[in-house]
Amino acid sequence: MTGICETAGISAAVPALMLAFILSGNYLLPVNPNLMVTYSSGYYTARDVFITGIAPSIAFLILFTLWTPFMARVLGI
């Protein structure tokens, strides 16, 4: 990723920040500690988590796609 960013003339911190924020809002798999507690009890399946997580994941993707260039300019990256 760093090589691609250098070739494109972009700081590697920008895609890294975006990736970190998107992964912190992971709603597609029950790997979040809060989800793991209830998932292990059998209240829902991994498919249920994935289906209900599609909308928040798309919203986070759009939000961070718009937010990242603004914050990159603010931070001078």
KAVEN-V150490 format. One record per residue. SS is DSSP state (H for helix, E for strand, L for the rest). PHI is phi in degrees with one decimal (NA if undefined). PSI is psi in degrees with one decimal (none if undefined). Layout:
SS/PHI/PSI  SS/PHI/PSI
This chain:
L/NA/-39.0  H/-62.3/-41.9  H/-63.6/-40.5  H/-65.3/-42.6  H/-64.7/-41.2  H/-63.6/-40.6  H/-64.7/-37.8  H/-82.7/-8.4  L/78.9/25.6  L/-112.4/143.7  L/-67.4/137.4  H/-68.6/-14.7  H/-68.8/-30.0  H/-65.2/-55.1  H/-66.2/-30.7  H/-65.9/-41.4  H/-63.3/-43.7  H/-62.5/-43.6  H/-63.3/-41.8  H/-63.2/-41.5  H/-68.6/-39.7  H/-66.9/-41.1  H/-69.3/-27.9  H/-71.7/-19.6  L/-104.1/41.3  L/-72.4/110.2  L/-117.8/10.9  L/-95.1/-22.2  L/-131.6/149.4  L/-78.9/55.3  L/-105.1/-4.6  L/-71.6/135.9  H/-55.5/-36.2  H/-67.0/-39.7  H/-71.7/-32.5  H/-64.2/-36.3  H/-63.7/-48.0  H/-77.9/-30.6  H/-65.0/-39.8  H/-66.8/-20.5  L/-80.5/-11.8  L/85.9/20.0  L/-69.9/-28.2  L/-152.8/167.6  L/-101.7/169.7  H/-63.8/-31.8  H/-64.1/-41.5  H/-60.6/-42.2  H/-64.1/-42.6  H/-64.4/-46.5  H/-64.3/-43.3  H/-76.1/-16.7  H/-88.8/-7.0  H/-64.9/-48.5  H/-62.7/-49.0  H/-62.8/-34.9  H/-66.6/-40.6  H/-66.4/-40.6  H/-62.9/-43.4  H/-63.2/-40.1  H/-61.5/-45.7  H/-65.7/-45.2  H/-59.0/-48.8  H/-74.3/-27.0  H/-65.5/-37.6  H/-79.0/-33.1  H/-79.2/-35.6  H/-61.3/-47.0  H/-62.2/-36.7  H/-62.2/-48.4  H/-68.6/-31.0  H/-64.3/-40.0  H/-67.7/-40.6  H/-63.4/-42.9  H/-81.4/-9.6  L/76.1/26.7  L/-84.5/none
